[in-house]
Amino acid sequence: MTPTPAPRDNVAAIPRYVPGRPPTPRPGLTTYKLSSNENPYPPLPGVLEATEAALTSMNRYPDAGNTLLYDALSAFLGVDVDRLAAGTGSVALIYHLLQAYAGPGDEVVHAWRSFEAYPIAITAVGATGVPVPLDAEFRHDLDAMAAAVTGRTRVVLLCSPNNPTGPALTQTEVDRFLAAVDPRVLVVLDEAYLEFVRSPDPVDGVRTQAAHDNVVLLRTFSKAYGLAGLRVGYAVAHPEVADALRAITLPFAVSVPAQVAAVESLRHREALAGRVDALVGERDRVLGAVRAAGWQVPDAQGNFLWLPSGSRTPDVVAAAEEAGVAVRPFGEEGIRVSVGEPEGNDRVIEVARAVAPPA
């Protein structure tokens, strides 16, 4: 047999992304997918209509310059257009950043456990990941991360709120970390869930980026805005960093419907705030009930909770499945449960009460 062409050696080492699976259909029972941190609400008012109108031009390529999107984001954030770069979700921008700034022989420091795509993107470019364990409260250990930075470090990835464990960084922590890190190291502040943060000292990502040329801010329309299926995210960065991102991004990456939906979504801030407040209220309700059932759940600042289920992980997953709820296990470390419809959330509470946490 003729051998097939071989990919680069690092490709075989890339860990595979594991998406949240849908629930198993159960006759007579409404099931809930709480495994992917999706927004349970439909598009914001006017977004569906604007997107449908945009589909009439699907025979044309998108505006590769993302002009309408950049103009809308510039006004929304108060930043110059040359500081913006768009991509197919903020995850694509993570890949592009690492393509631009890291490679074989370079190191990328990140917390672990954190966003599952980080090790994938790091390995894909041939760089070396330096995972730093979370602290006892499932938070970034920023002192340990700063100590892990060496002369080979090109990028540091900060996830706030941290997916999948939930806690968010504070402005005080980030300021102290940036003061300790060589400004030649690119620090990525991944804020996919920032709209859900209710911390007394929240990170002001835009202000932080403006004060530090080595900081890149990543945000997305997938979570709070409910546009996960359209894939649109953006970066705010120093103009030279943003230019590098735009140079690497695939031409025409963000589709016409995605650009239009994102721009229209930015026009409905009041409706967005109401939906986010409702999800935060549900998050806090479930968090309180699950803790009352004996589970030691860390602070939750995203639209999800982390159950440190350990050896009880298979039992919790099975009980949730029986209740018609799909959740996202991470080995036997723990389980991430998205905040969804109230009925689905009620079933999560029932599962937490029915299955005892690990001793």
C-alpha positions in Angstrom: 0.0 0.0 0.0 1.3 3.4 -0.9 1.8 5.6 2.2 -0.2 8.7 2.5 1.5 12.1 2.8 2.4 12.7 6.5 1.3 15.8 8.4 3.8 17.7 10.6 4.7 15.8 13.7 2.8 18.1 16.0 -0.5 17.5 14.3 -0.7 14.0 15.8 -0.3 15.5 19.2 -3.2 17.9 18.9 -5.9 17.1 21.4 -9.3 16.8 19.9 -11.9 19.3 20.8 -14.9 17.7 22.5 -18.1 19.6 21.9 -21.0 19.5 24.3 -23.3 16.7 23.1 -27.1 17.1 22.7 -29.5 15.4 25.1 -30.8 11.9 24.2 -34.5 12.3 23.0 -37.0 11.0 25.6 -40.6 10.4 24.6 -42.9 12.6 26.5 -40.1 14.6 28.2 -38.7 17.9 27.1 -34.9 17.7 27.0 -32.4 20.4 27.6 -28.9 20.9 26.2 -26.9 22.4 29.0 -23.5 21.2 27.7 -22.4 24.0 25.4 -22.9 27.4 27.3 -25.5 28.4 24.7 -28.0 31.2 25.2 -31.5 29.8 25.5 -33.1 32.9 24.1 -33.9 33.5 20.4 -32.1 36.4 18.6 -32.6 39.9 19.9 -35.5 42.0 18.4 -34.9 42.9 14.8 -31.9 40.6 14.4 -33.6 37.7 12.7 -35.3 40.1 10.2 -32.0 41.9 9.4 -30.2 38.6 9.0 -32.9 37.2 6.6 -32.7 40.3 4.5 -28.9 39.9 4.3 -29.4 36.3 2.9 -30.7 37.8 -0.3 -27.1 38.7 -1.2 -25.6 35.3 -0.5 -24.4 35.2 -4.1 -21.9 37.9 -3.2 -18.8 37.7 -1.0 -18.9 39.4 2.4 -17.1 42.7 2.9 -13.6 41.5 3.7 -12.9 44.7 5.6 -15.9 44.2 7.9 -16.6 47.9 7.5 -20.1 48.1 9.0 -19.1 45.8 11.9 -15.9 47.7 12.7 -17.7 51.1 12.5 -20.4 49.8 14.9 -17.8 48.3 17.3 -15.7 51.4 17.2 -18.7 53.5 18.3 -19.9 50.9 20.9 -16.5 50.5 22.5 -15.0 53.9 21.9 -11.9 52.6 20.2 -10.4 53.4 16.8 -11.1 51.0 13.9 -7.4 50.2 13.5 -7.5 48.5 16.9 -10.2 46.0 15.8 -10.0 42.5 14.2 -12.9 40.2 13.5 -13.0 36.5 13.2 -15.3 33.5 13.2 -15.9 33.6 16.9 -13.2 34.6 19.4 -11.8 31.1 19.3 -10.7 31.7 15.7 -8.8 34.8 16.9 -7.0 32.7 19.5 -5.7 30.5 16.7 -4.7 33.5 14.6 -2.9 35.2 17.5 -0.9 32.1 18.1 -0.1 31.7 14.4 1.2 35.3 14.5 3.1 35.2 17.7 4.2 31.7 18.6 5.8 28.7 17.0 8.3 25.9 17.6 10.5 26.7 20.5 8.1 29.3 22.0 6.1 28.9 25.1 2.5 29.8 25.8 1.4 30.1 29.4 -2.2 29.4 30.4 -4.2 28.4 33.4 -5.5 24.8 33.6 -8.1 23.7 33.6 -9.3 26.4 31.3 -10.7 26.8 27.8 -10.3 23.5 26.0 -9.2 25.1 22.7 -6.1 26.6 24.2 -3.9 23.4 24.2 -5.3 22.6 20.7 -4.3 26.0 19.2 -0.9 25.9 21.0 -0.1 22.5 19.7 -1.3 23.3 16.2 1.3 26.0 15.8 4.1 23.8 17.2 4.5 25.9 20.4 4.9 24.5 23.9 2.0 24.9 26.3 2.8 25.7 29.9 -0.3 24.9 31.9 -0.4 26.4 35.4 -2.8 24.7 37.8 -5.8 26.6 39.1 -5.8 27.5 42.8 -8.0 25.8 45.5 -10.9 28.0 44.5 -10.7 27.1 40.8 -9.3 30.5 40.0 -6.3 31.6 37.9 -3.2 31.5 40.1 -1.7 34.7 38.6 1.4 34.7 40.9 2.2 31.2 39.6 1.5 32.2 36.1 3.8 35.2 36.3 6.5 32.9 37.7 6.0 30.6 34.8 6.9 33.3 32.3 10.4 32.8 30.9 12.5 34.1 28.1 10.8 31.7 25.8 7.3 32.9 26.6 5.6 34.7 23.8 1.9 34.6 24.9 -0.1 34.3 28.1 -3.7 33.4 27.9 -6.1 34.7 30.6 -9.7 33.4 30.6 -12.1 35.6 32.6 -14.6 34.3 33.6 -12.7 31.0 33.4 -14.3 28.4 31.2 -15.2 25.8 32.6 -14.8 26.6 36.3 -16.5 30.0 36.5 -14.5 32.6 38.6 -13.6 35.9 37.0 -10.4 37.9 37.4 -10.5 41.3 39.1 -9.1 44.5 37.8 -6.7 44.6 40.8 -5.3 41.1 40.0 -4.9 41.9 36.3 -3.1 45.2 37.0 -0.7 43.5 39.3 -0.1 40.7 36.8 0.6 43.1 34.0 3.1 45.0 36.1 5.0 41.8 36.8 5.2 40.5 33.2 7.6 41.6 30.5 5.8 44.0 28.1 7.3 42.0 25.2 5.0 39.1 26.1 1.5 39.2 24.5 -1.2 38.9 27.2 -4.6 37.8 25.9 -7.6 38.6 27.9 -10.4 36.3 26.8 -13.7 37.8 27.9 -16.2 35.6 26.1 -18.6 35.8 29.1 -17.9 39.3 30.4 -21.6 40.4 30.2 -22.5 38.0 32.9 -19.9 39.2 35.4 -21.2 40.7 38.7 -17.9 41.1 40.5 -17.3 44.1 42.8 -14.0 44.7 41.0 -14.7 43.7 37.4 -12.0 44.0 34.7 -12.4 46.9 32.3 -10.9 45.2 29.3 -11.1 48.2 27.0 -9.4 50.5 29.4 -6.8 47.8 30.3 -5.9 47.3 26.6 -5.6 51.0 26.0 -3.1 51.2 28.9 -1.0 48.2 27.7 0.2 47.8 24.2 0.9 44.1 24.9 -2.7 43.3 25.9 -5.2 41.8 23.4 -8.9 41.8 24.4 -11.1 39.0 22.9 -14.9 39.1 22.9 -17.7 37.3 21.1 -21.3 37.6 20.0 -21.8 33.9 20.7 -22.8 33.9 24.4 -24.8 36.9 25.7 -25.9 38.0 22.3 -27.0 34.5 21.3 -25.3 34.3 17.9 -23.3 31.2 18.5 -24.4 29.6 15.2 -23.2 32.6 13.1 -19.6 32.7 14.4 -18.5 36.2 15.0 -16.0 37.5 17.5 -13.6 40.4 17.7 -10.3 41.5 19.2 -9.3 44.9 20.5 -5.5 45.4 20.3 -2.6 47.8 19.6 -2.9 48.7 15.9 0.2 46.6 15.0 -1.2 43.6 16.7 -4.7 44.1 15.2 -3.0 44.4 11.8 -1.2 41.1 12.3 -4.5 39.4 13.1 -6.2 40.8 10.1 -3.3 39.7 7.9 -3.7 36.1 9.0 -7.5 35.9 9.1 -9.0 34.0 6.2 -10.4 36.4 3.5 -14.2 36.8 3.8 -14.2 34.8 7.1 -17.1 36.6 8.8 -20.2 36.1 6.7 -22.7 38.8 5.6 -25.5 37.5 7.9 -23.0 37.3 10.8 -21.9 40.9 10.3 -25.4 42.2 9.9 -26.7 40.2 12.9 -23.8 41.5 15.1 -24.4 45.1 14.1 -28.1 44.9 14.7 -27.6 43.2 18.0 -25.5 46.2 19.2 -28.5 48.4 18.7 -30.6 46.5 21.3 -28.6 47.0 24.5 -31.6 47.4 26.7 -33.1 44.1 25.6 -29.7 42.4 25.9 -29.3 43.7 29.4 -32.7 42.3 30.4 -31.9 38.9 29.1 -28.5 38.8 30.7 -30.0 39.9 34.0 -32.5 37.1 33.8 -29.8 34.5 33.1 -27.7 35.9 35.9 -30.7 35.5 38.2 -31.2 31.9 37.1 -27.5 31.3 37.6 -27.5 32.6 41.1 -30.7 30.7 41.9 -29.2 27.4 40.7 -25.9 28.1 42.4 -27.6 28.7 45.8 -29.7 25.6 45.5 -26.8 23.3 44.4 -24.6 24.6 47.2 -27.5 24.0 49.7 -27.5 20.4 48.5 -23.9 20.1 49.7 -21.9 20.7 46.5 -18.8 23.0 46.9 -19.4 25.0 43.7 -16.9 27.8 43.0 -17.9 31.4 42.3 -19.9 31.5 39.0 -19.5 34.6 36.9 -20.3 33.2 33.5 -23.5 31.5 32.2 -22.6 28.2 33.7 -21.6 26.4 36.9 -18.8 24.0 37.7 -19.5 20.9 39.8 -16.2 19.4 41.2 -17.7 15.9 40.9 -14.5 13.9 40.9 -15.3 10.2 41.2 -19.0 10.9 41.2 -18.9 12.4 37.6 -20.3 9.3 35.9 -23.2 9.2 38.5 -24.1 12.9 37.9 -23.9 12.5 34.2 -26.2 9.5 34.3 -28.7 11.2 36.6 -28.8 14.2 34.4 -29.3 12.1 31.3 -32.2 10.3 33.1 -33.6 13.7 33.8 -33.4 14.7 30.2 -30.5 17.1 30.6 -27.1 17.0 28.8 -24.2 18.3 30.8 -20.5 18.6 29.9 -18.1 16.3 31.9 -14.3 16.9 31.9 -12.9 13.4 32.6 -13.4 12.9 36.3 -12.4 16.4 37.3 -15.8 18.0 37.2 -18.9 18.9 35.2 -19.8 22.2 33.6 -23.5 22.9 33.5 -24.9 25.8 31.4 -27.6 28.0 32.6 -30.6 27.4 30.4 -34.4 27.5 30.6 -35.9 27.5 34.1 -37.3 24.0 33.8 -33.9 22.6 32.7 -32.3 24.5 35.6 -34.8 23.0 38.0 -33.8 19.5 36.9 -30.2 20.3 37.5 -31.1 21.2 41.1 -33.0 17.9 41.4 -29.9 16.0 40.2 -27.7 17.9 42.6 -30.0 16.9 45.5 -30.3 13.3 44.3 -26.5 12.6 43.9 -24.3 13.2 46.8 -21.1 15.1 46.1 -17.7 13.3 46.5 -16.5 12.9 50.0 
